[in-house]
Amino acid sequence: MSDRSSLIRWLVIPGVSLGVLILSAALSYWLTRPVHDEPLPVGPPPAEELPAPQPPGTRIAPTPGLSPPSVTPPPVQPPPGFPSSRTDVPAPPAASGDPRRVVEVEPVVESKTGRIHADDIRAAIQAVTPLVQQCFEDAAQRNRGPQTVKLRFTVEAGNEGGVMSAGELVSSTIPDPFVQACALDSLLDVRFPAPFGGGKATVVYPFEFRVPGETGR
């Protein structure tokens, strides 16, 4: 009985312990073994597929949705001629809601010692119509209906055409000295024709401020 106990103590127990140690070591190795990643591919990346070359002279159709919109440039307007004719100067628009304008009338040549045409005087005066229009508009709210400022002046031959002198007021339906002086001063900017052959001419001109087509006072 004592021999069997000694055999178990010295053979079986050490064998079992040794087996447990081996099993533990194997399990620890399996749990701690290194994990190797898959090797990366070696070589250049695959090139993108390029379109096949086209023969010379071949037109490539535009990609739908990427073509720029067709824009037609606006027509180029030629600039106005310079200098423009003085008779082409338009009258400025009248005050808001006021249809009255400085209309074109015929001048009256009372006397002359040279040859001068009334049409040439009228065309010259029309160049300062915008100035006279402003004169009337400044007093338009205080003076309703058609208005007339009649002036008398003298045109003499000067170094550069005709020169106005001896301007005076003949009559006015507007009792406003500012409007009267404004209309008279506007004649200083007129380039009158010189009387042919020298001399001078006395002219009467009525500036009429009214609705075009209506009869003035």
PyMOL CGO cylinders between C-alpha atoms (Angstrom):
from pymol import cmd
from pymol.cgo import CYLINDER

trace = [
    CYLINDER, 0.00, 0.00, 0.00, 2.81, 2.36, 0.79, 0.3, 1, 1, 1, 1, 1, 1,
    CYLINDER, 2.81, 2.36, 0.79, 4.58, 1.48, -2.47, 0.3, 1, 1, 1, 1, 1, 1,
    CYLINDER, 4.58, 1.48, -2.47, 1.47, 2.40, -4.55, 0.3, 1, 1, 1, 1, 1, 1,
    CYLINDER, 1.47, 2.40, -4.55, 1.16, 5.72, -2.75, 0.3, 1, 1, 1, 1, 1, 1,
    CYLINDER, 1.16, 5.72, -2.75, 4.77, 6.50, -3.42, 0.3, 1, 1, 1, 1, 1, 1,
    CYLINDER, 4.77, 6.50, -3.42, 4.31, 5.62, -7.09, 0.3, 1, 1, 1, 1, 1, 1,
    CYLINDER, 4.31, 5.62, -7.09, 1.35, 7.98, -7.41, 0.3, 1, 1, 1, 1, 1, 1,
    CYLINDER, 1.35, 7.98, -7.41, 3.23, 10.73, -5.62, 0.3, 1, 1, 1, 1, 1, 1,
    CYLINDER, 3.23, 10.73, -5.62, 6.35, 10.55, -7.76, 0.3, 1, 1, 1, 1, 1, 1,
    CYLINDER, 6.35, 10.55, -7.76, 5.00, 9.61, -11.20, 0.3, 1, 1, 1, 1, 1, 1,
    CYLINDER, 5.00, 9.61, -11.20, 1.36, 10.53, -11.67, 0.3, 1, 1, 1, 1, 1, 1,
    CYLINDER, 1.36, 10.53, -11.67, 1.30, 13.90, -9.97, 0.3, 1, 1, 1, 1, 1, 1,
    CYLINDER, 1.30, 13.90, -9.97, 4.43, 15.25, -11.72, 0.3, 1, 1, 1, 1, 1, 1,
    CYLINDER, 4.43, 15.25, -11.72, 3.12, 13.94, -15.07, 0.3, 1, 1, 1, 1, 1, 1,
    CYLINDER, 3.12, 13.94, -15.07, -0.19, 15.66, -14.66, 0.3, 1, 1, 1, 1, 1, 1,
    CYLINDER, -0.19, 15.66, -14.66, 1.52, 18.90, -13.62, 0.3, 1, 1, 1, 1, 1, 1,
    CYLINDER, 1.52, 18.90, -13.62, 3.84, 18.71, -16.61, 0.3, 1, 1, 1, 1, 1, 1,
    CYLINDER, 3.84, 18.71, -16.61, 0.88, 18.21, -18.97, 0.3, 1, 1, 1, 1, 1, 1,
    CYLINDER, 0.88, 18.21, -18.97, -0.92, 21.18, -17.50, 0.3, 1, 1, 1, 1, 1, 1,
    CYLINDER, -0.92, 21.18, -17.50, 2.17, 23.34, -17.98, 0.3, 1, 1, 1, 1, 1, 1,
    CYLINDER, 2.17, 23.34, -17.98, 2.56, 22.24, -21.61, 0.3, 1, 1, 1, 1, 1, 1,
    CYLINDER, 2.56, 22.24, -21.61, -1.12, 22.90, -22.32, 0.3, 1, 1, 1, 1, 1, 1,
    CYLINDER, -1.12, 22.90, -22.32, -0.89, 26.31, -20.68, 0.3, 1, 1, 1, 1, 1, 1,
    CYLINDER, -0.89, 26.31, -20.68, 2.18, 27.19, -22.70, 0.3, 1, 1, 1, 1, 1, 1,
    CYLINDER, 2.18, 27.19, -22.70, 0.52, 26.12, -25.95, 0.3, 1, 1, 1, 1, 1, 1,
    CYLINDER, 0.52, 26.12, -25.95, -2.61, 28.13, -25.17, 0.3, 1, 1, 1, 1, 1, 1,
    CYLINDER, -2.61, 28.13, -25.17, -0.55, 31.22, -24.30, 0.3, 1, 1, 1, 1, 1, 1,
    CYLINDER, -0.55, 31.22, -24.30, 1.39, 30.98, -27.58, 0.3, 1, 1, 1, 1, 1, 1,
    CYLINDER, 1.39, 30.98, -27.58, -1.80, 30.65, -29.58, 0.3, 1, 1, 1, 1, 1, 1,
    CYLINDER, -1.80, 30.65, -29.58, -3.34, 33.69, -27.93, 0.3, 1, 1, 1, 1, 1, 1,
    CYLINDER, -3.34, 33.69, -27.93, -0.22, 35.86, -28.27, 0.3, 1, 1, 1, 1, 1, 1,
    CYLINDER, -0.22, 35.86, -28.27, 0.92, 34.80, -31.74, 0.3, 1, 1, 1, 1, 1, 1,
    CYLINDER, 0.92, 34.80, -31.74, 1.65, 37.77, -34.18, 0.3, 1, 1, 1, 1, 1, 1,
    CYLINDER, 1.65, 37.77, -34.18, -0.97, 38.47, -36.84, 0.3, 1, 1, 1, 1, 1, 1,
    CYLINDER, -0.97, 38.47, -36.84, 0.48, 39.28, -40.28, 0.3, 1, 1, 1, 1, 1, 1,
    CYLINDER, 0.48, 39.28, -40.28, -1.49, 41.65, -42.57, 0.3, 1, 1, 1, 1, 1, 1,
    CYLINDER, -1.49, 41.65, -42.57, -1.95, 40.80, -46.18, 0.3, 1, 1, 1, 1, 1, 1,
    CYLINDER, -1.95, 40.80, -46.18, 0.91, 42.17, -48.30, 0.3, 1, 1, 1, 1, 1, 1,
    CYLINDER, 0.91, 42.17, -48.30, 0.14, 45.31, -50.27, 0.3, 1, 1, 1, 1, 1, 1,
    CYLINDER, 0.14, 45.31, -50.27, 0.23, 45.02, -54.06, 0.3, 1, 1, 1, 1, 1, 1,
    CYLINDER, 0.23, 45.02, -54.06, 3.50, 46.17, -55.56, 0.3, 1, 1, 1, 1, 1, 1,
    CYLINDER, 3.50, 46.17, -55.56, 3.46, 48.24, -58.77, 0.3, 1, 1, 1, 1, 1, 1,
    CYLINDER, 3.46, 48.24, -58.77, 2.02, 51.48, -60.22, 0.3, 1, 1, 1, 1, 1, 1,
    CYLINDER, 2.02, 51.48, -60.22, -1.69, 52.14, -59.82, 0.3, 1, 1, 1, 1, 1, 1,
    CYLINDER, -1.69, 52.14, -59.82, -3.86, 51.21, -62.75, 0.3, 1, 1, 1, 1, 1, 1,
    CYLINDER, -3.86, 51.21, -62.75, -4.11, 54.05, -65.26, 0.3, 1, 1, 1, 1, 1, 1,
    CYLINDER, -4.11, 54.05, -65.26, -7.50, 55.60, -66.02, 0.3, 1, 1, 1, 1, 1, 1,
    CYLINDER, -7.50, 55.60, -66.02, -9.03, 54.62, -69.26, 0.3, 1, 1, 1, 1, 1, 1,
    CYLINDER, -9.03, 54.62, -69.26, -8.36, 57.36, -71.80, 0.3, 1, 1, 1, 1, 1, 1,
    CYLINDER, -8.36, 57.36, -71.80, -10.50, 57.94, -74.89, 0.3, 1, 1, 1, 1, 1, 1,
    CYLINDER, -10.50, 57.94, -74.89, -9.16, 56.55, -78.08, 0.3, 1, 1, 1, 1, 1, 1,
    CYLINDER, -9.16, 56.55, -78.08, -7.28, 59.11, -80.21, 0.3, 1, 1, 1, 1, 1, 1,
    CYLINDER, -7.28, 59.11, -80.21, -9.33, 60.67, -83.00, 0.3, 1, 1, 1, 1, 1, 1,
    CYLINDER, -9.33, 60.67, -83.00, -8.02, 61.12, -86.51, 0.3, 1, 1, 1, 1, 1, 1,
    CYLINDER, -8.02, 61.12, -86.51, -7.12, 64.68, -87.57, 0.3, 1, 1, 1, 1, 1, 1,
    CYLINDER, -7.12, 64.68, -87.57, -10.07, 66.82, -88.70, 0.3, 1, 1, 1, 1, 1, 1,
    CYLINDER, -10.07, 66.82, -88.70, -12.63, 64.94, -86.60, 0.3, 1, 1, 1, 1, 1, 1,
    CYLINDER, -12.63, 64.94, -86.60, -15.03, 67.18, -84.65, 0.3, 1, 1, 1, 1, 1, 1,
    CYLINDER, -15.03, 67.18, -84.65, -15.67, 66.09, -81.09, 0.3, 1, 1, 1, 1, 1, 1,
    CYLINDER, -15.67, 66.09, -81.09, -19.29, 66.39, -80.02, 0.3, 1, 1, 1, 1, 1, 1,
    CYLINDER, -19.29, 66.39, -80.02, -19.73, 68.50, -76.86, 0.3, 1, 1, 1, 1, 1, 1,
    CYLINDER, -19.73, 68.50, -76.86, -20.71, 66.75, -73.68, 0.3, 1, 1, 1, 1, 1, 1,
    CYLINDER, -20.71, 66.75, -73.68, -24.44, 67.26, -72.93, 0.3, 1, 1, 1, 1, 1, 1,
    CYLINDER, -24.44, 67.26, -72.93, -24.99, 69.72, -70.11, 0.3, 1, 1, 1, 1, 1, 1,
    CYLINDER, -24.99, 69.72, -70.11, -21.42, 71.13, -70.27, 0.3, 1, 1, 1, 1, 1, 1,
    CYLINDER, -21.42, 71.13, -70.27, -21.59, 73.23, -73.42, 0.3, 1, 1, 1, 1, 1, 1,
    CYLINDER, -21.59, 73.23, -73.42, -21.60, 76.99, -72.76, 0.3, 1, 1, 1, 1, 1, 1,
    CYLINDER, -21.60, 76.99, -72.76, -24.84, 78.74, -73.71, 0.3, 1, 1, 1, 1, 1, 1,
    CYLINDER, -24.84, 78.74, -73.71, -24.87, 80.51, -77.02, 0.3, 1, 1, 1, 1, 1, 1,
    CYLINDER, -24.87, 80.51, -77.02, -24.91, 84.25, -76.33, 0.3, 1, 1, 1, 1, 1, 1,
    CYLINDER, -24.91, 84.25, -76.33, -25.50, 86.73, -79.11, 0.3, 1, 1, 1, 1, 1, 1,
    CYLINDER, -25.50, 86.73, -79.11, -23.69, 90.01, -78.38, 0.3, 1, 1, 1, 1, 1, 1,
    CYLINDER, -23.69, 90.01, -78.38, -25.86, 93.12, -78.57, 0.3, 1, 1, 1, 1, 1, 1,
    CYLINDER, -25.86, 93.12, -78.57, -25.46, 95.21, -81.69, 0.3, 1, 1, 1, 1, 1, 1,
    CYLINDER, -25.46, 95.21, -81.69, -22.92, 97.99, -81.38, 0.3, 1, 1, 1, 1, 1, 1,
    CYLINDER, -22.92, 97.99, -81.38, -24.48, 101.41, -81.76, 0.3, 1, 1, 1, 1, 1, 1,
    CYLINDER, -24.48, 101.41, -81.76, -22.27, 103.98, -83.49, 0.3, 1, 1, 1, 1, 1, 1,
    CYLINDER, -22.27, 103.98, -83.49, -21.57, 107.11, -81.44, 0.3, 1, 1, 1, 1, 1, 1,
    CYLINDER, -21.57, 107.11, -81.44, -23.35, 110.29, -82.45, 0.3, 1, 1, 1, 1, 1, 1,
    CYLINDER, -23.35, 110.29, -82.45, -21.52, 112.68, -84.69, 0.3, 1, 1, 1, 1, 1, 1,
    CYLINDER, -21.52, 112.68, -84.69, -19.55, 115.48, -83.07, 0.3, 1, 1, 1, 1, 1, 1,
    CYLINDER, -19.55, 115.48, -83.07, -20.08, 118.32, -83.08, 0.3, 1, 1, 1, 1, 1, 1,
    CYLINDER, -20.08, 118.32, -83.08, -23.84, 117.97, -83.57, 0.3, 1, 1, 1, 1, 1, 1,
    CYLINDER, -23.84, 117.97, -83.57, -25.89, 120.54, -85.37, 0.3, 1, 1, 1, 1, 1, 1,
    CYLINDER, -25.89, 120.54, -85.37, -27.16, 123.33, -83.11, 0.3, 1, 1, 1, 1, 1, 1,
    CYLINDER, -27.16, 123.33, -83.11, -30.61, 122.98, -84.64, 0.3, 1, 1, 1, 1, 1, 1,
    CYLINDER, -30.61, 122.98, -84.64, -30.74, 119.32, -83.49, 0.3, 1, 1, 1, 1, 1, 1,
    CYLINDER, -30.74, 119.32, -83.49, -30.63, 120.18, -79.77, 0.3, 1, 1, 1, 1, 1, 1,
    CYLINDER, -30.63, 120.18, -79.77, -33.88, 118.80, -78.29, 0.3, 1, 1, 1, 1, 1, 1,
    CYLINDER, -33.88, 118.80, -78.29, -35.88, 120.71, -75.75, 0.3, 1, 1, 1, 1, 1, 1,
    CYLINDER, -35.88, 120.71, -75.75, -35.69, 119.25, -72.23, 0.3, 1, 1, 1, 1, 1, 1,
    CYLINDER, -35.69, 119.25, -72.23, -38.79, 117.59, -70.81, 0.3, 1, 1, 1, 1, 1, 1,
    CYLINDER, -38.79, 117.59, -70.81, -41.20, 119.97, -69.16, 0.3, 1, 1, 1, 1, 1, 1,
    CYLINDER, -41.20, 119.97, -69.16, -42.01, 119.93, -65.45, 0.3, 1, 1, 1, 1, 1, 1,
    CYLINDER, -42.01, 119.93, -65.45, -43.85, 116.86, -64.21, 0.3, 1, 1, 1, 1, 1, 1,
    CYLINDER, -43.85, 116.86, -64.21, -47.42, 116.88, -65.50, 0.3, 1, 1, 1, 1, 1, 1,
    CYLINDER, -47.42, 116.88, -65.50, -46.97, 120.09, -67.54, 0.3, 1, 1, 1, 1, 1, 1,
    CYLINDER, -46.97, 120.09, -67.54, -47.38, 119.50, -71.30, 0.3, 1, 1, 1, 1, 1, 1,
    CYLINDER, -47.38, 119.50, -71.30, -46.35, 123.04, -72.26, 0.3, 1, 1, 1, 1, 1, 1,
    CYLINDER, -46.35, 123.04, -72.26, -43.27, 123.59, -74.40, 0.3, 1, 1, 1, 1, 1, 1,
    CYLINDER, -43.27, 123.59, -74.40, -41.42, 126.50, -76.01, 0.3, 1, 1, 1, 1, 1, 1,
    CYLINDER, -41.42, 126.50, -76.01, -42.74, 126.15, -79.54, 0.3, 1, 1, 1, 1, 1, 1,
    CYLINDER, -42.74, 126.15, -79.54, -41.11, 127.27, -82.76, 0.3, 1, 1, 1, 1, 1, 1,
    CYLINDER, -41.11, 127.27, -82.76, -42.40, 130.53, -84.25, 0.3, 1, 1, 1, 1, 1, 1,
    CYLINDER, -42.40, 130.53, -84.25, -41.35, 132.85, -87.07, 0.3, 1, 1, 1, 1, 1, 1,
    CYLINDER, -41.35, 132.85, -87.07, -39.30, 135.94, -86.20, 0.3, 1, 1, 1, 1, 1, 1,
    CYLINDER, -39.30, 135.94, -86.20, -40.30, 139.33, -87.54, 0.3, 1, 1, 1, 1, 1, 1,
    CYLINDER, -40.30, 139.33, -87.54, -37.53, 141.41, -89.17, 0.3, 1, 1, 1, 1, 1, 1,
    CYLINDER, -37.53, 141.41, -89.17, -38.68, 144.98, -88.63, 0.3, 1, 1, 1, 1, 1, 1,
    CYLINDER, -38.68, 144.98, -88.63, -35.79, 146.70, -90.43, 0.3, 1, 1, 1, 1, 1, 1,
    CYLINDER, -35.79, 146.70, -90.43, -32.45, 145.87, -91.97, 0.3, 1, 1, 1, 1, 1, 1,
    CYLINDER, -32.45, 145.87, -91.97, -29.61, 147.48, -93.84, 0.3, 1, 1, 1, 1, 1, 1,
    CYLINDER, -29.61, 147.48, -93.84, -28.08, 144.19, -94.97, 0.3, 1, 1, 1, 1, 1, 1,
    CYLINDER, -28.08, 144.19, -94.97, -29.53, 140.98, -96.33, 0.3, 1, 1, 1, 1, 1, 1,
    CYLINDER, -29.53, 140.98, -96.33, -30.59, 138.45, -93.70, 0.3, 1, 1, 1, 1, 1, 1,
    CYLINDER, -30.59, 138.45, -93.70, -33.21, 135.68, -93.82, 0.3, 1, 1, 1, 1, 1, 1,
    CYLINDER, -33.21, 135.68, -93.82, -35.79, 135.16, -91.10, 0.3, 1, 1, 1, 1, 1, 1,
    CYLINDER, -35.79, 135.16, -91.10, -35.39, 131.37, -91.40, 0.3, 1, 1, 1, 1, 1, 1,
    CYLINDER, -35.39, 131.37, -91.40, -31.69, 131.66, -90.49, 0.3, 1, 1, 1, 1, 1, 1,
    CYLINDER, -31.69, 131.66, -90.49, -32.56, 133.71, -87.41, 0.3, 1, 1, 1, 1, 1, 1,
    CYLINDER, -32.56, 133.71, -87.41, -35.24, 131.21, -86.35, 0.3, 1, 1, 1, 1, 1, 1,
    CYLINDER, -35.24, 131.21, -86.35, -32.84, 128.25, -86.74, 0.3, 1, 1, 1, 1, 1, 1,
    CYLINDER, -32.84, 128.25, -86.74, -30.20, 130.05, -84.66, 0.3, 1, 1, 1, 1, 1, 1,
    CYLINDER, -30.20, 130.05, -84.66, -32.66, 130.83, -81.86, 0.3, 1, 1, 1, 1, 1, 1,
    CYLINDER, -32.66, 130.83, -81.86, -33.82, 127.20, -81.70, 0.3, 1, 1, 1, 1, 1, 1,
    CYLINDER, -33.82, 127.20, -81.70, -30.34, 126.25, -80.46, 0.3, 1, 1, 1, 1, 1, 1,
    CYLINDER, -30.34, 126.25, -80.46, -31.07, 127.96, -77.11, 0.3, 1, 1, 1, 1, 1, 1,
    CYLINDER, -31.07, 127.96, -77.11, -34.62, 126.65, -76.78, 0.3, 1, 1, 1, 1, 1, 1,
    CYLINDER, -34.62, 126.65, -76.78, -33.62, 124.38, -73.85, 0.3, 1, 1, 1, 1, 1, 1,
    CYLINDER, -33.62, 124.38, -73.85, -32.40, 127.44, -71.94, 0.3, 1, 1, 1, 1, 1, 1,
    CYLINDER, -32.40, 127.44, -71.94, -35.62, 129.37, -72.54, 0.3, 1, 1, 1, 1, 1, 1,
    CYLINDER, -35.62, 129.37, -72.54, -37.65, 126.26, -71.67, 0.3, 1, 1, 1, 1, 1, 1,
    CYLINDER, -37.65, 126.26, -71.67, -36.00, 126.25, -68.25, 0.3, 1, 1, 1, 1, 1, 1,
    CYLINDER, -36.00, 126.25, -68.25, -36.78, 129.93, -67.81, 0.3, 1, 1, 1, 1, 1, 1,
    CYLINDER, -36.78, 129.93, -67.81, -40.50, 129.27, -68.24, 0.3, 1, 1, 1, 1, 1, 1,
    CYLINDER, -40.50, 129.27, -68.24, -40.48, 126.11, -66.14, 0.3, 1, 1, 1, 1, 1, 1,
    CYLINDER, -40.48, 126.11, -66.14, -39.05, 128.00, -63.16, 0.3, 1, 1, 1, 1, 1, 1,
    CYLINDER, -39.05, 128.00, -63.16, -42.30, 130.00, -63.00, 0.3, 1, 1, 1, 1, 1, 1,
    CYLINDER, -42.30, 130.00, -63.00, -44.67, 127.43, -64.51, 0.3, 1, 1, 1, 1, 1, 1,
    CYLINDER, -44.67, 127.43, -64.51, -46.43, 126.61, -61.21, 0.3, 1, 1, 1, 1, 1, 1,
    CYLINDER, -46.43, 126.61, -61.21, -47.32, 130.28, -60.68, 0.3, 1, 1, 1, 1, 1, 1,
    CYLINDER, -47.32, 130.28, -60.68, -48.41, 130.95, -64.27, 0.3, 1, 1, 1, 1, 1, 1,
    CYLINDER, -48.41, 130.95, -64.27, -50.96, 128.59, -65.74, 0.3, 1, 1, 1, 1, 1, 1,
    CYLINDER, -50.96, 128.59, -65.74, -52.00, 128.41, -69.37, 0.3, 1, 1, 1, 1, 1, 1,
    CYLINDER, -52.00, 128.41, -69.37, -50.09, 129.59, -72.47, 0.3, 1, 1, 1, 1, 1, 1,
    CYLINDER, -50.09, 129.59, -72.47, -47.50, 132.33, -71.93, 0.3, 1, 1, 1, 1, 1, 1,
    CYLINDER, -47.50, 132.33, -71.93, -45.56, 134.62, -74.26, 0.3, 1, 1, 1, 1, 1, 1,
    CYLINDER, -45.56, 134.62, -74.26, -42.46, 136.73, -73.78, 0.3, 1, 1, 1, 1, 1, 1,
    CYLINDER, -42.46, 136.73, -73.78, -41.78, 138.97, -76.80, 0.3, 1, 1, 1, 1, 1, 1,
    CYLINDER, -41.78, 138.97, -76.80, -38.30, 140.44, -77.28, 0.3, 1, 1, 1, 1, 1, 1,
    CYLINDER, -38.30, 140.44, -77.28, -36.71, 142.94, -79.64, 0.3, 1, 1, 1, 1, 1, 1,
    CYLINDER, -36.71, 142.94, -79.64, -33.00, 142.90, -80.45, 0.3, 1, 1, 1, 1, 1, 1,
    CYLINDER, -33.00, 142.90, -80.45, -30.49, 143.93, -83.08, 0.3, 1, 1, 1, 1, 1, 1,
    CYLINDER, -30.49, 143.93, -83.08, -28.16, 141.66, -85.04, 0.3, 1, 1, 1, 1, 1, 1,
    CYLINDER, -28.16, 141.66, -85.04, -24.98, 143.24, -86.37, 0.3, 1, 1, 1, 1, 1, 1,
    CYLINDER, -24.98, 143.24, -86.37, -22.04, 141.82, -88.30, 0.3, 1, 1, 1, 1, 1, 1,
    CYLINDER, -22.04, 141.82, -88.30, -19.13, 140.90, -86.03, 0.3, 1, 1, 1, 1, 1, 1,
    CYLINDER, -19.13, 140.90, -86.03, -15.80, 139.14, -86.26, 0.3, 1, 1, 1, 1, 1, 1,
    CYLINDER, -15.80, 139.14, -86.26, -17.43, 135.70, -86.03, 0.3, 1, 1, 1, 1, 1, 1,
    CYLINDER, -17.43, 135.70, -86.03, -20.88, 136.02, -87.53, 0.3, 1, 1, 1, 1, 1, 1,
    CYLINDER, -20.88, 136.02, -87.53, -23.73, 138.07, -86.18, 0.3, 1, 1, 1, 1, 1, 1,
    CYLINDER, -23.73, 138.07, -86.18, -23.69, 139.70, -82.75, 0.3, 1, 1, 1, 1, 1, 1,
    CYLINDER, -23.69, 139.70, -82.75, -26.82, 140.53, -80.75, 0.3, 1, 1, 1, 1, 1, 1,
    CYLINDER, -26.82, 140.53, -80.75, -27.13, 143.97, -79.19, 0.3, 1, 1, 1, 1, 1, 1,
    CYLINDER, -27.13, 143.97, -79.19, -29.79, 146.36, -77.89, 0.3, 1, 1, 1, 1, 1, 1,
    CYLINDER, -29.79, 146.36, -77.89, -32.00, 143.60, -76.47, 0.3, 1, 1, 1, 1, 1, 1,
    CYLINDER, -32.00, 143.60, -76.47, -35.23, 144.75, -74.81, 0.3, 1, 1, 1, 1, 1, 1,
    CYLINDER, -35.23, 144.75, -74.81, -38.56, 143.40, -73.59, 0.3, 1, 1, 1, 1, 1, 1,
    CYLINDER, -38.56, 143.40, -73.59, -41.55, 144.26, -75.79, 0.3, 1, 1, 1, 1, 1, 1,
    CYLINDER, -41.55, 144.26, -75.79, -44.31, 142.48, -73.86, 0.3, 1, 1, 1, 1, 1, 1,
    CYLINDER, -44.31, 142.48, -73.86, -44.83, 139.58, -71.48, 0.3, 1, 1, 1, 1, 1, 1,
    CYLINDER, -44.83, 139.58, -71.48, -47.84, 137.67, -70.13, 0.3, 1, 1, 1, 1, 1, 1,
    CYLINDER, -47.84, 137.67, -70.13, -45.74, 136.62, -67.11, 0.3, 1, 1, 1, 1, 1, 1,
    CYLINDER, -45.74, 136.62, -67.11, -45.30, 139.46, -64.57, 0.3, 1, 1, 1, 1, 1, 1,
    CYLINDER, -45.30, 139.46, -64.57, -42.03, 137.99, -63.39, 0.3, 1, 1, 1, 1, 1, 1,
    CYLINDER, -42.03, 137.99, -63.39, -38.88, 140.02, -64.10, 0.3, 1, 1, 1, 1, 1, 1,
    CYLINDER, -38.88, 140.02, -64.10, -36.73, 136.97, -63.54, 0.3, 1, 1, 1, 1, 1, 1,
    CYLINDER, -36.73, 136.97, -63.54, -38.37, 135.06, -66.41, 0.3, 1, 1, 1, 1, 1, 1,
    CYLINDER, -38.37, 135.06, -66.41, -38.17, 138.10, -68.65, 0.3, 1, 1, 1, 1, 1, 1,
    CYLINDER, -38.17, 138.10, -68.65, -34.46, 138.66, -67.93, 0.3, 1, 1, 1, 1, 1, 1,
    CYLINDER, -34.46, 138.66, -67.93, -33.75, 134.92, -68.26, 0.3, 1, 1, 1, 1, 1, 1,
    CYLINDER, -33.75, 134.92, -68.26, -35.27, 134.78, -71.76, 0.3, 1, 1, 1, 1, 1, 1,
    CYLINDER, -35.27, 134.78, -71.76, -33.40, 137.93, -72.82, 0.3, 1, 1, 1, 1, 1, 1,
    CYLINDER, -33.40, 137.93, -72.82, -30.06, 136.65, -71.48, 0.3, 1, 1, 1, 1, 1, 1,
    CYLINDER, -30.06, 136.65, -71.48, -30.45, 133.36, -73.38, 0.3, 1, 1, 1, 1, 1, 1,
    CYLINDER, -30.45, 133.36, -73.38, -30.08, 135.31, -76.64, 0.3, 1, 1, 1, 1, 1, 1,
    CYLINDER, -30.08, 135.31, -76.64, -26.49, 136.11, -75.68, 0.3, 1, 1, 1, 1, 1, 1,
    CYLINDER, -26.49, 136.11, -75.68, -25.59, 132.46, -76.40, 0.3, 1, 1, 1, 1, 1, 1,
    CYLINDER, -25.59, 132.46, -76.40, -27.09, 132.48, -79.90, 0.3, 1, 1, 1, 1, 1, 1,
    CYLINDER, -27.09, 132.48, -79.90, -24.72, 132.42, -82.87, 0.3, 1, 1, 1, 1, 1, 1,
    CYLINDER, -24.72, 132.42, -82.87, -26.69, 134.60, -85.27, 0.3, 1, 1, 1, 1, 1, 1,
    CYLINDER, -26.69, 134.60, -85.27, -25.90, 134.84, -88.99, 0.3, 1, 1, 1, 1, 1, 1,
    CYLINDER, -25.90, 134.84, -88.99, -24.27, 138.10, -89.97, 0.3, 1, 1, 1, 1, 1, 1,
    CYLINDER, -24.27, 138.10, -89.97, -26.27, 140.32, -92.36, 0.3, 1, 1, 1, 1, 1, 1,
    CYLINDER, -26.27, 140.32, -92.36, -24.89, 139.78, -95.84, 0.3, 1, 1, 1, 1, 1, 1,
    CYLINDER, -24.89, 139.78, -95.84, -23.01, 142.82, -97.06, 0.3, 1, 1, 1, 1, 1, 1,
    CYLINDER, -23.01, 142.82, -97.06, -22.69, 144.29, -93.56, 0.3, 1, 1, 1, 1, 1, 1,
    CYLINDER, -22.69, 144.29, -93.56, -25.21, 146.44, -91.82, 0.3, 1, 1, 1, 1, 1, 1,
    CYLINDER, -25.21, 146.44, -91.82, -27.66, 145.34, -89.14, 0.3, 1, 1, 1, 1, 1, 1,
    CYLINDER, -27.66, 145.34, -89.14, -31.19, 144.03, -88.65, 0.3, 1, 1, 1, 1, 1, 1,
    CYLINDER, -31.19, 144.03, -88.65, -33.81, 144.68, -85.98, 0.3, 1, 1, 1, 1, 1, 1,
    CYLINDER, -33.81, 144.68, -85.98, -35.72, 141.52, -85.06, 0.3, 1, 1, 1, 1, 1, 1,
    CYLINDER, -35.72, 141.52, -85.06, -38.78, 140.85, -82.92, 0.3, 1, 1, 1, 1, 1, 1,
    CYLINDER, -38.78, 140.85, -82.92, -39.16, 137.30, -81.61, 0.3, 1, 1, 1, 1, 1, 1,
    CYLINDER, -39.16, 137.30, -81.61, -41.94, 135.97, -79.35, 0.3, 1, 1, 1, 1, 1, 1,
    CYLINDER, -41.94, 135.97, -79.35, -41.08, 133.02, -77.13, 0.3, 1, 1, 1, 1, 1, 1,
    CYLINDER, -41.08, 133.02, -77.13, -44.34, 131.10, -76.75, 0.3, 1, 1, 1, 1, 1, 1,
    CYLINDER, -44.34, 131.10, -76.75, -44.72, 128.60, -73.90, 0.3, 1, 1, 1, 1, 1, 1,
    CYLINDER, -44.72, 128.60, -73.90, -47.80, 126.49, -74.60, 0.3, 1, 1, 1, 1, 1, 1,
    CYLINDER, -47.80, 126.49, -74.60, -49.08, 123.05, -75.52, 0.3, 1, 1, 1, 1, 1, 1,
    CYLINDER, -49.08, 123.05, -75.52, -47.92, 122.27, -79.09, 0.3, 1, 1, 1, 1, 1, 1,
    CYLINDER, -47.92, 122.27, -79.09, -50.81, 122.65, -81.50, 0.3, 1, 1, 1, 1, 1, 1,
    CYLINDER, -50.81, 122.65, -81.50, -52.74, 125.16, -79.39, 0.3, 1, 1, 1, 1, 1, 1,
    CYLINDER, -52.74, 125.16, -79.39, -52.95, 128.85, -80.23, 0.3, 1, 1, 1, 1, 1, 1,
    CYLINDER, -52.95, 128.85, -80.23, -50.93, 131.12, -78.00, 0.3, 1, 1, 1, 1, 1, 1,
    CYLINDER, -50.93, 131.12, -78.00, -51.91, 134.50, -76.68, 0.3, 1, 1, 1, 1, 1, 1,
]
cmd.load_cgo(trace, "trace")
